[in-house]
Amino acid sequence: MLKDFGAHPADRVPKAELHAHLEGTIHAPVLRTLAARNGITLPDGVLDEADNYLWTDFNDFLKVYDLATSAIKTPEDYYDLTLDYLERVAAEGGLYVELLASPDHVFNLGMTLKDQLDAMVQAIDEARESVGVEARISQTIVRHYGPEKAIAAATAIADHPHPYITGFQMAGAEDAYTPADFRPAYDIAVDAGLRCTAHTGEWLGPDSMRETLAALPMVERLGHGVRAIYDADLVRELAERKVPFEVCPGSNIALNVFPSPEEHALRGLWDAGCVITLASDDPPYFHTSLGAEYRFAVDVAGLSVPDLYTITRNALQAGFMDEATRSALMMRVAASEAA
Ligand SMILES: [Zn+2]
């Protein structure tokens, strides 16, 4: 939790995020615990002595991410890290989280999707009881693993349905293959009843975003999408179509997507009338948290506390959840705002 939590006006706003990679949420002490009980020595270059994740650029980040993830070995590990993250989000006022799960990581660990899913479901149920946070799972394919692996992962996902698995998307290197190459995997997900989003507009610009939206018309939200800011026509179109953005400022700043925090696209997209949501992506890697993202929106982007309530409502409205869950969460937001 943020050190001085409660001291900032953003802290009292209920929060929701649609973009948190499960393996990227692991708090360093939890990672050390998992490694120790699995008899694994974390390789040099993963954590420093102050428990910061060490990486230098995006490619190195992906390498460290895989090294850290290799400490996860058992369903119990997934239970522990999922519960730990949901408790930490709830401690900062989080009501709802969409966890991005990666079947390819699970396969690499030699675990089955069912093992992982059972553990996550148990943790989600536990967190709802203990801290009142709700969560759903968005299954993720890794773009740079290629279309064949994407189809294999999508097929495995379709074979393991669960009411908590509600989303599907692609992540990974935006310049790998073309969006159209992943249409077959997306079609499998749609046939399985999943709603779709896609990482786009984080590394590549407006042309790539247009290509993604044209090739994958089932994509309802933009994972990042922030580079739309370089094309006023695209921003206008996305605002008119009310396409929600999953904006992750801490991640973008850590990875130098924009030259400085002040130049981040959040404010420009907001002023253009885009549907903005805030999320933390891979929070400990980027020295952020959902609470910190909400503070950034006030302190750096100049949004107001009422704006933050709108952002939370946007996320709940755009969240891939059933209507009963949505309306219950909306009521909690309304109660907070009235208080
Ligand atoms: Zn992401």
Residues whose N, C-alpha, C, O or C-beta is under 5 A from the ligand:
A	BS01	ZN	D281
